[in-house]
C-alpha cells in the first residue's frame, strides 16, 4: 500500500495522549504536598450494599484501619438476599473502633422510578452525622492514609465534590490485558483537564462531598431515576458552580469491578448507557479519532505501524498508574477496542429501543 495517510491517526493519537497526561500534576507547584487542615472535619462514610457478603469484609477491614481521627461508617443493607446483613452486624460487634453502623434498607418508594443505589445512599445520608460525606462501593479496598489525603485535597481545592482514579486489582489474565479499554474511557472523560458539563470524570466508587454541596445539589434524590448516579451528580455540581476535583496523588483505593468477562460487558453496557445521556455531543468524534490513533488507521505502511507502536508504548506506560496491567495488553488493542465497541453498540441498542435493564436482581424500566 503506497498511499498511506497518517494525518488523522496522528491527530487521534495526539488527542489520546494529551487527555491522559497529568499536566497539572507534572508542574512543580502541583508536586508540593497538600497542606493538612488545621482541624479534621467529621466524615461519614456511606456504603450501599446489596448482596455483597463476599466483598464487604475486605472493605470494612480497610475502613477500620483508616488513619483518620474523626469518622464513622454507615453501611446500608439494601435488602440483600444473602448474608450481607449478618456479616455487617458481626463486624460491627467486633470492631467498635471502626464505628460501624448498619442501616436496614426499606423498600423503594413507588411514587417515582428510584434506582436501588440512589435510594440506599439517601437512607445512608439521612443517618450520617459528618460534615463531609464519602459514598463508596462495597467492592473497594481503601488505603490507610486515603481519607486524610482526600480530605486535605478537597479542603485545599474548595470543591464541593472530589473523586479519584481507581486502581484495578486485575487478579485474572483477561483483566490484565484490558489496559487500552480503561485508558480510552479515561481519555474520553479527561480526568486531568478542567471539568465541565458533558466532560467530567467522577466514579461512583469514591464520591466525597461537603455536606453543604451535597444538600445544595439535592443529594441522590435529585438523580433518583438515573441508571447511574455519579455523572448526573457531578454535572449538577458543575452547573451550580460547586466545583469538582479529581485527586491526582497515589491511589486512594483498590477495586475489582467485575469477576468475569460476562459481568464486565454487562456492567459497562449499563455504564455506557448512562454515560451517553450526559456526554458531550463531540464524545463520539473524540472516541473515533482516538481509536483511529491507537490502531494507526488500520493501515500497514511503515508510518502507520510507527503510530501503532507509539500508541502501544504510551499505553503500556500510562496503564501502570491505574492498575495491574500487562505490557502485552497494550499492543493487543483488538481485544480492548472490540469489547469497547461491543459494549457501546449494546448500550445504543438499549437506548434506542428503551430496553428494560436488570441489575442485581432488580428490574429498571427507562423513563417514558
C-alpha positions in Angstrom: 0.0 0.0 0.0 1.9 3.0 -1.3 -0.7 5.7 -0.5 -0.6 5.9 3.3 -2.1 8.9 5.1 -1.3 9.2 8.7 -2.6 12.7 9.4 -5.9 11.6 11.1 -4.2 8.7 13.1 -1.6 11.2 14.3 -4.2 13.6 15.4 -6.2 10.9 17.1 -3.1 9.6 19.0 -2.2 13.1 20.0 -5.6 13.7 21.4 -5.4 10.3 23.3 -2.0 11.2 24.8 -2.9 14.8 25.7 -6.1 13.7 27.5 -4.1 11.2 29.6 -1.1 13.3 30.6 -1.4 14.7 34.1 -0.2 18.2 33.2 -1.2 19.8 36.5 0.4 17.0 38.4 3.6 17.3 36.4 4.0 21.0 37.2 6.4 21.7 40.0 3.9 23.7 42.0 1.5 20.7 41.9 4.1 18.4 43.3 4.1 20.2 46.6 2.3 18.2 49.3 -1.2 19.4 50.1 -1.2 21.2 53.5 -3.1 19.4 56.3 -6.1 21.2 57.6 -5.9 22.9 61.0 -8.7 20.5 62.2 -10.1 17.3 60.7 -13.8 17.5 60.0 -16.0 14.6 60.8 -16.5 12.3 57.8 -19.4 9.9 57.3 -18.5 7.0 55.0 -21.7 5.7 53.4 -21.7 2.3 51.8 -24.7 1.0 49.9 -24.5 -2.8 49.9 -26.7 -5.3 48.2 -25.7 -9.0 48.1 -22.1 -8.2 49.0 -21.3 -10.9 51.6 -18.0 -11.7 49.8 -16.8 -8.1 49.3 -18.0 -6.4 52.4 -15.4 -8.0 54.9 -12.4 -6.7 52.9 -14.0 -3.2 52.7 -14.8 -3.0 56.3 -11.4 -4.2 57.4 -9.8 -1.5 55.3 -12.1 1.2 56.7 -11.4 0.0 60.2 -7.7 0.8 59.6 -8.1 4.3 58.2 -5.6 6.7 59.7 -8.2 9.4 60.3 -9.2 10.8 63.7 -12.9 11.5 63.3 -15.1 9.3 61.1 -18.0 6.9 61.1 -19.1 4.1 58.7 -22.7 3.8 57.8 -23.5 0.7 55.8 -26.9 0.4 54.2 -28.0 -3.2 53.7 -30.1 -2.7 50.6 -32.5 -5.6 51.2 -29.9 -8.2 50.5 -30.9 -11.8 49.9 -27.6 -13.3 51.1 -25.6 -12.9 54.4 -24.6 -9.3 53.8 -26.6 -8.0 56.8 -25.2 -10.7 59.1 -21.6 -10.0 58.0 -22.0 -6.3 58.7 -23.6 -6.9 62.1 -20.8 -9.4 63.1 -18.1 -6.9 62.1 -19.7 -4.1 64.0 -19.8 -6.2 67.2 -16.0 -7.0 67.0 -14.7 -3.7 65.6 -16.2 -1.0 67.7 -13.2 1.3 66.9 -14.4 1.5 63.3 -17.7 3.0 64.5 -19.6 0.8 62.0 -23.4 1.2 62.0 -25.8 -0.7 59.8 -29.0 0.8 58.4 -31.6 -1.8 57.4 -32.8 -0.5 54.0 -36.5 -0.3 53.3 -38.3 -0.8 50.1 -38.0 1.8 47.4 -40.9 4.4 47.2 -43.2 3.8 44.3 -44.1 7.4 43.5 -41.1 7.8 41.2 -38.7 5.4 39.5 -35.9 5.0 42.1 -32.5 3.5 41.3 -31.6 1.0 44.0 -28.2 2.5 44.8 -29.6 6.1 44.9 -32.3 5.0 47.4 -29.7 3.2 49.6 -27.5 6.3 49.5 -30.4 8.6 50.5 -31.0 6.4 53.6 -27.3 6.4 54.5 -27.0 10.1 54.1 -30.0 10.6 56.4 -28.3 8.6 59.1 -24.9 10.2 58.7 -23.6 12.8 61.1 -20.5 14.0 59.3 -19.5 17.4 57.8 -18.2 15.5 54.8 -20.0 12.6 53.1 -18.0 9.9 51.4 -20.0 7.5 49.3 -18.1 4.3 48.4 -18.9 0.9 47.0 -18.7 -2.4 48.7 -16.1 -3.8 46.2 -13.5 -1.2 47.2 -10.5 -1.6 49.5 -9.1 1.7 50.9 -5.5 2.7 51.7 -4.9 3.5 55.4 -4.0 7.2 54.7 -6.5 7.7 51.9 -9.1 9.6 53.9 -6.5 12.1 55.2 -5.3 12.7 51.7 -8.8 13.1 50.3 -10.0 15.4 53.0 -6.9 17.6 52.7 -7.3 17.8 48.9 -11.0 18.7 48.9 -10.5 21.4 51.5 -7.4 22.8 49.7 -9.3 22.9 46.4 -12.5 24.4 47.8 -14.5 22.0 45.6 -17.9 20.6 46.6 -17.1 17.1 45.2 -13.9 15.1 45.0 -13.4 11.8 43.2 -10.3 9.9 42.1 -8.9 7.4 39.7 -9.4 3.7 40.7 -6.6 1.3 40.9 -7.6 -2.0 39.3 -6.5 -5.2 41.1 -6.9 -7.5 38.0 -6.3 -10.9 39.5 -7.1 -12.7 36.3 -5.2 -12.7 33.0 -8.1 -11.4 30.8 -8.4 -8.3 33.1 -4.7 -7.5 32.9 -4.9 -7.3 29.1 -7.6 -4.6 29.0 -5.4 -1.5 29.7 -6.4 0.2 26.4 -10.0 -0.2 27.3 -9.7 1.5 30.6 -7.4 4.3 29.3 -9.8 5.0 26.4 -12.6 5.6 28.9 -10.4 7.9 30.9 -9.3 9.8 27.8 -13.0 10.4 26.9 -13.7 11.8 30.3 -10.4 13.7 30.6 -9.7 13.4 34.3 -6.7 15.7 34.1 -8.4 18.6 32.3 -10.6 21.2 33.9 -14.0 19.6 34.3 -17.1 21.0 32.5 -20.6 19.7 31.9 -20.6 16.9 29.4 -16.9 16.1 30.0 -16.1 15.4 33.6 -14.5 12.4 35.3 -16.0 11.0 38.5 -16.5 7.5 39.7 -19.3 6.3 41.9 -16.9 4.1 43.9 -15.5 7.3 45.5 -17.6 10.4 45.8 -16.6 12.8 48.6 -19.0 15.7 49.2 -19.1 18.6 51.6 -22.5 18.3 53.2 -23.4 21.8 52.1 -22.6 20.9 48.5 -24.5 17.6 48.7 -27.6 19.3 50.0 -27.4 22.1 47.5 -27.2 19.6 44.7 -30.3 17.8 46.1 -28.4 14.7 47.1 -29.2 11.4 45.5 -32.8 12.3 45.4 -32.1 14.7 42.6 -30.8 11.8 40.4 -33.2 9.1 41.6 -34.3 7.8 38.3 -30.9 7.7 36.5 -29.4 4.3 35.7 -26.1 5.5 37.4 -25.6 8.3 39.9 -22.1 9.6 39.5 -22.1 11.6 36.3 -25.5 13.1 37.0 -24.4 14.3 40.4 -21.1 15.8 39.0 -22.9 17.6 36.2 -25.3 19.1 38.7 -22.4 20.2 40.9 -20.7 21.9 37.9 -23.9 23.7 36.8 -24.4 25.0 40.3 -20.8 26.3 40.4 -19.8 24.0 43.3 -16.6 22.7 41.7 -15.5 19.1 41.0 -11.9 18.0 41.8 -10.1 14.8 40.8 -7.5 13.6 43.2 -4.2 13.0 41.4 -1.9 11.6 44.0 -1.2 7.9 44.8 -4.3 5.7 44.5 -6.8 6.1 47.4 -8.5 2.7 46.9 -8.2 -0.6 45.0 -11.0 -2.3 43.2 -12.0 -5.3 41.2 -15.2 -4.2 39.4 -16.2 -7.4 37.7 -15.3 -11.1 38.3 -16.0 -12.4 34.9 -15.9 -11.2 31.3 -19.7 -11.6 31.1 -20.1 -9.3 34.1 -17.6 -6.9 32.6 -19.6 -6.5 29.4 -22.9 -6.3 31.3 -21.5 -3.6 33.7 -20.0 -1.4 31.0 -23.1 -1.8 28.9 -25.0 -0.2 31.8 -22.3 2.4 32.4 -22.2 3.5 28.8 -26.0 3.7 28.6 -26.0 6.2 31.4 -22.8 8.0 30.2 -24.3 8.7 26.7 -27.1 10.8 28.2 -24.6 13.1 29.9 -21.7 13.0 27.3 -20.7 15.9 25.1 -22.1 15.8 21.6 -18.4 15.6 20.5 -17.7 12.5 22.5 -18.4 10.2 19.5 -16.0 12.1 17.4 -13.4 12.0 20.1 -13.8 8.3 20.5 -13.5 7.7 16.8 -10.4 9.8 16.5 -8.7 8.1 19.4 -9.5 4.6 18.1 -8.1 5.6 14.7 -5.0 6.8 16.5 -4.5 3.7 18.6 -4.9 1.5 15.5 -2.9 3.6 13.1 -6.0 3.8 10.9 -5.6 0.0 10.5 -3.0 0.7 7.8 0.1 -1.4 7.4 2.6 1.0 6.0 5.7 2.0 8.0 4.3 5.3 9.2 1.1 3.8 10.4 2.9 0.9 12.1 5.1 3.5 13.8 2.0 5.3 15.2 0.7 1.9 16.5 4.0 1.3 18.2 3.9 4.7 19.8 0.4 4.1 20.9 1.3 0.8 22.5 4.4 2.2 24.3 2.3 5.2 25.6 -0.5 2.8 26.8 1.9 0.4 28.5 3.4 3.4 30.4 0.1 5.1 31.5 -1.7 1.9 32.3 0.7 1.2 35.2 -0.7 4.1 37.1 -4.3 2.8 37.1 -3.9 -0.9 37.8 -2.0 -4.2 37.4 -2.0 -4.5 33.6 0.4 -6.5 31.5 2.5 -4.7 28.8 1.5 -7.1 26.1 -2.1 -6.0 26.6 -1.2 -2.5 25.4 -0.4 -4.0 22.0 -3.4 -6.4 21.9 -5.7 -3.4 21.1 -8.2 -5.5 19.0 -9.3 -7.2 22.3 -9.9 -3.9 24.2 -11.3 -2.0 21.3 -13.5 -4.9 20.3 -15.0 -5.0 23.8 -15.4 -1.2 23.9 -17.3 -1.2 20.6 -19.4 -4.2 21.6 -20.5 -2.6 24.9 -21.1 0.7 23.1 -23.4 -1.0 20.5 -25.3 -2.8 23.2 -25.8 0.4 25.1 -27.0 2.2 22.0 -29.4 -0.7 21.3 -30.8 -0.4 24.8 -31.3 3.4 24.5 -32.9 3.3 21.0 -35.3 0.5 21.9 -35.8 1.6 25.5 -35.0 -1.8 26.8 -35.5 -2.8 30.4 -32.3 -3.3 32.5 -31.8 -6.0 35.1 -29.2 -5.2 37.7 -28.6 -7.1 41.0 -31.9 -8.9 40.7 -33.9 -5.7 40.1 -35.7 -4.5 37.0 -35.2 -0.9 35.8 -37.5 0.4 33.1 -36.4 3.5 31.1 -38.2 6.8 31.8 -41.2 7.3 29.5 
